[in-house]
Amino acid sequence: MSPNAAGRRPVHRCLARAVPLALVAGLAAAGPAVSAPSGDAHVVRTATLGDLPLGAFSNALLPGSVDDDRGVDLGGIGSDIYPAGRRGEFWTVTDRGPNGQIKVDGTKRRTFPVPGFDPAIVKIRVQGGTVRVLEAIPVTTASGKAVTGLPNQRGRDEAPYSYDAKTPLPYNPNGLDTEGIVRAADGTFWLVDEYGPSLVHVSARGRVLTRYVPEGLHLTGTDYPVVEALPSVLLHRKVNRGFEGLAQLPGGDLVMAVQSPLSLPDTAAGEASRTTRLLRFSPKRKAVTAEYAYRFDPVGVVDPGEDDTSELKISSVVAIGKDRLLVEERTDRAARLQLVRLERSADILGGRWDDDTASPSLEQLDDPASAGVPVLRKRLVADLGTVAGVPGKIEGVARVDHDTLALINDNDFGMTDGAAAFDAQGRLVDSGVETTVVSVRLPHTL
């Protein structure tokens, strides 16, 4: 029987009960919380996800989807984290799955060692020093098939290859590189994706209801509805740097963050820029209603010793009231949390900065504020790079209460780049980096 909504529900219930007991029995315990002066942000709890074979996880959701996981364990669920209601429970989401880069004849190729992997929404519980999987929901097309994490369009997205970078893989217009998650009041989910970039509305059972993409993307061949409802300027997103952060405001509106500055007018301008964009979307109107310019701190401030501006990224945005956001700006080694207010006067939607022929572009301005751009004002809340016990590559941030945050890292499924990522038998040489959730107490109330 082909997978459908009714047929998957027992699988979800089975996974929710069986995975924590049978397959995650050996979850690693955390070390002691790191002490810190009462006036500093500090870690109060650390929990780790144990080893769960990726093939077993995926095939429990969509039987036969993964024929060989190459020794990879479940990981990558740290793309985002969102409170699930009960204390210690969170919704998380995987990204597109295990992937890496191998240089062939001087050119980097994007590898997908487990091409059958399907992005999943994963509900977890942080209990003591362990992270337990409570439930998992595969993200599927309208007909219940895997969307997969494979790139969508030839010439726009990176070409996909096998684990050893020798064999080309097919593109998939349904593919999603999911990065952010929130749950709406009606039980549906909203996700953001890096490929389009796109905003994706997903049913409570994981089916894509609508994928909102930039005007002019012309994505065809999907097994779900695609609506061109986002500004066309987003077509200039940097490869692998589309939407990454997603927040849900109290009234239900959504805020998406473009991970890195747009490549306007070209790649070099985007690599050198410190200005990216946030967009506000109304689910009721099914339209973008505001756009904001966000200015990164200098890369050497975010990550002392780093001098490559292109390493700056936004990976998470969190709603703190009706018009305030906590924004995580980071490199792979360090991160800082900034508080911003979404002021009406800062809205740039539909103006000259959405015209991709404007010269100079927003991204080219050395000082956007002095050029008349209403850049969002921000205030530093915490420098996570100075907090002992916080792992690298934090991609998910959730507000737990008035002064506590939950952070989750992206462990890249234990993968590294380069030909040495797999042994001679094609099995993963694990990096040893684990999926970790840390609770951080702030010195001040948010």
N, C-alpha and C positions, 0 to 999 in steps of 0.2 A: 504494500500500500504506500502511495507517495505521501511524504510528510505533509500534514496539514495541522491547522490550529488545534482541532480536537484530538488528533493523534499525538501531539507533542506534550499535552499537559501531563499525562502519566510519566513521561520521560523527565519532566521538570521535577515532579514530586519525588521520583525515584532518585534523581541526582541529589536533590536537597537532603535526602535522608542518607543515601548510601555513600556519597563522596566524602563527607567529613569522617564517617566511621570506618569505611573499608579502605579508602585510597589515601586519605590524608592523616592516617593514624600516627605517623611519625613527625608531625609538625615540630619545628625547632622552637625551643624556649628562648625567651629574650634574656639579655643580661640585665643587671640592675639599672634603674633609672639614673641618669647622670645628674649629680647635684649641681646647683648653680645658685648664685646670690639671688635673693628674693626680688631684686630690682631688675633682673635680666630675664629674657625669654629662655625657657629651658624645657628639655624633654622630660615628661613625667611617665611615659610608658612606651615600650617598643614591642612590636609583635611581628612575627615572620610567617610567611606562607611556606609550607613544606612542599615536598616533591610530589607532583601529580602528573603522570605521563600525559602528554598533550593528546595523543591518539585516543586514549581511554576517555578523556574529558570530552573531546569533540564528537566522538562516535556515540557517546551516551546522549548527545543532543540531536545530532543528525547522523544516523547510522550509515557507515560506509563513506563518510566525507573525507576521512584521513586514512590512507592505506599504509603510510610509513611516516612516523613522526621524527625519525632520525635521532631518537634519543632526547628530544626536546621535552621539557616539562612545561606545564601551564605557567605562564608569566605574562608580562605585558598588561596586567589588569590595572596597573597604576596610571593609565592614561587620564583618569579622573576619578573623583570620589565625591559622593553626595549622600547626605544623611538619609537613612531609610526609616526613620521614625523611632525605633527603639534605640536606647543608648548603646553604643558599641556596634551598631549595625549600619552598614553602608551599601549603597549601590556603586559599583565600579564598572568600568568598560575596558575591554581590550582594544588595542589598536589593530592594524591590519594583519598582525601575526608575525612570526619569526621572519626577519629579513636582514640583509646585510649588504656589503659591497665588496667586490673583488675587482682588482684592476687587471684588465686584459688588453695587451698591446697599448698600454698607456692610458686606457679609458676605463673609468669605473662602471661596473655593471651592477644593477640592483638584483639581488638574489632573493628567492622565495623558497626556502628549503621544504616548507610544508604548504604547497599551493592550495590544498584542499581545505586549509584552515578557514573557519568562518568566524568573524568577529562576534563577540558575545557580551551580553550584559550579565554581570556576576554580582550577586548579593553576598556579602561577607559579614562575619561577626568577629570582632576583635575581643578575644577572651584571654586574659592573662598575657602570656607571651606568644600566643598563637593567633593566626588568621585562619578561620574556618570558612569554607565555601558552603553557603546555605542553599543557594539556588543559582541556576544559570539559564539564561534565555538566549537562544541563537538569534542573530539578526538575519531575517529571511526576506525574500521577495514576496510579491503579492500571491504567487502560487506556492509559497512555502519552501522554495529552494534556497540554498545558501547564497548570500550575496558575494561571499569570499572577500579577501583583502587585496585582490589583484587590481592593478592600475586600469583606468577606464579608456583612455584615448591615446592612440599612437601619435607621436609627435608633440603631445602636450605633457604627458606623464612619462616617467622613466620606463624604459622597456624592461619587462620582467624576465628573469632567467632562473634556471634550476640552481640547486644549492652550490654547485661547483662553477657556476657562471658559464657553462658550456652549451646548454640547451635553451633556446628561447621558449618562453611560455606564452600562452594566449592572453590578450587583454580581455577584460571583462567589464562592460559598461555598468553592471550592477555593483562592482566592487566598491568597498568603502574603507577608508583609513580613519576609523572613528577615534576621536580624541577627547571629547567632552560629553558630560551627561548631566541631565537634571530630570526629575520626575514631576509631571504635572499633577494637578489636583484630581484629574479624571483617571489617573493610573497609567496614562500613556507616558512615553519617554521622548525627550528631545536629545538628539546627538549632533555633534558637529564633526565635519570630515575635512581632511586636508586636500583631497584630490580636486574637488570642484573649484574652489572650496564650497562646501554645501552645509545647509542646515537640514537635518533629517528628522521627520516625525515618525515615531515607531509605536505600534500598538503595545498593549501590556503583554502580549504574547510574542513580541519581537518582529512582527511584520512591518515592513516599510510602508507607511501610509502615503507620504509625500516627501520628495527630496527637492529642496529649494536651492537653486543654483544661480550663478550670475547670468544676466542677460547676455545672449550671444554665445553661450557655451556650446549649444547645439549637441547635447548629449542624447544619442539615440540608441535604441536597442535594449532599453531597460525593461525589466519585468516589474515595474512599479511606476507610479506617476512622477514625472519630473516637471517642475514649474520654474521658469526663469523669472525670479522675483527679487534677486539681489543686484546691486549696482554692477554695471559692466566693468568698472575699473578693477574689480576683484579678479578679472581674467589675468591680471598681471601678477598674481601671487607667485612667490618664489617656489620652485619645485620642492615638494615635501615640506612646505611651510605655509599651508593654508590655514583654516580655522583650527585653533587648539583649545582655547578657553571658552567656557559657556557658563553663564549665570542666569538664574531665574529670579526676577524681581518680585516683590510681594504681590503685585497686581497681576502677575502672570506673564508680563513681557520678558523677553529674552535678550541677553547681551552676548554677542560673539566677539572674540578677539582674534584678529589676524596675527599669527604667530610671529611673523617678521615683517619688516617693511616691504612694500610692493616693489617689484622690479620696474620702476618708472624713472626715466624713460627706458632704462636698460638694466641688465644684471649688475653692472658695476655701481650704478647709483643706489640700487637696493642694498648691496653688500656694505656700502659705506654709510647708509642712513641710520639714524636713531629714532625715526618717526614711524610708528605703525598706526593701526586704526582699530577702533571698536565700533560695532554696529548694534543698534537696538532694533528688535523685530517684534511686531505685534502678532501673536497667533490669531487674535480675533480678526484683524484686518488682513492677515497673511501678507504683510509687507514690512519692509524696513522703514522705520519712522524717524531715525536719527543716526548720525555718524559722528564720531569724535576722533580727534588727533591725540595720540598718546606718545609721549616723548620718553624714551629710555634714558636712564642715567648713563654716563660714559662707561664703557665695558670694564675699564680698570677700577671703577668704583664698585660695580656689581661683583666683579671677580678680580681682586688685586693680583697683578702679575699677568693678566690676559690683555692682549693688545689688538685682538681681532674683533672689530665691531660686529661682524656678521654672526658671531657666536651668541648675540643677544636674542632672547626669545620671550614671548609671553606664553606660559603653559597653563595658567589657571586664572579664572576670575570668579569671585564669590560675592553674592549680594549681601550687603550689610545695611539693611533698611531700604526704603523705597527708591532712593537715588544715589546710594553710596555703594562702591565696589572695592573689594580687596583684590589687587592685581599682583600676580607673581611675575616678576621679571627675573630672568635667570640665564646662566650658561649651564653646561652640563655639570659644573663643579660647585656652583654657588647660586644663591637665590636671595632676593629681597622682596618683601611684601609691602606694597604701597597702597594707601587709602586714597581714593579719588571720589569726587562728587560729579554726577552727570548733570551738569548745568545746561539749561536750555540755550543759554548764550554761547555755548561751546559747540553747538550743532553745525556741522559743515556739509550735511547731506544735500546733494544736488547742486552744489556750488562749483567753482572753478577747479577745486581739487579732485572732483570726480570726473573731470575731463582729462582723458589720458593723452591729450595733445598739449595740455598746459605746459608752458616753459617759463620758469623752472617748475618742476613738479613739486608736490608737497615733500616728497622723499628727498629732493635735492636741496632743500632749504637748510642752511647751517644753523639758523636760529628762527624757527617758524613763528615764534611769538612776536619777535621784532618785525616780521613781515606781515603781521596782522592776522595770523592764524590763532584762533582761540584754543590753545593747547590745554588739555585737562590739567588742573592743578593737583598735586599729589603730596602726600605726607608719609614718610617712612614709618612703618609699624614694627617691622622686625627684619634684621639682617640674619637670615638663616645660615649663611656661610660662617657665622661666628658662634652658632649654637652647637655645642658638643652633642653628638649622637644623631644628628640629622644626616641621612644618606645623600649621595649625589643624585642628580637627575630627578628632582621632585617635580612631578607633573600634575598631581592632584592635591587640592587643598579644600577642606570642608570646615565650616564653622560648627563646633560642637556645642559651645555655650558662650557666655559673654566674654570669657577670657581664654578659651581653649580651642585649639585647632587640631584637626587630624590631617596629616600629610602622608602621601603615598608616592613611592618612587616607581619609575618605569625601569624594570631590570632587563628589558630587551630580550626576554625569554632565555636569558643566559648566553646570548650570542655576542660575538665580537665580529669586527670586520676583518676581511682578508681570507686568503686560502686556508690558513691554519685554524679557522673556526670549526672545521670538521676533520676527523682523522681519515686514514686511508680507507676505512670501511664506510665512510660517509656518515659517521656518528658524531654528534655534537661534542666538542671539547668545551665543557661548560665554563663560563667565566667565573662562577662562584658568587655572582651578585644575586641576592635574593629579593623577592618582593617584600617590602617592609612598610608597615604602618607605624608612624610615630605620633604620639600626642604631645603637643607643645603648648605650654602655658605661657601666656603673654604677661608682661608686667603691668599692662593697662587694659581696661575694658574696651572692647570694640563698640 
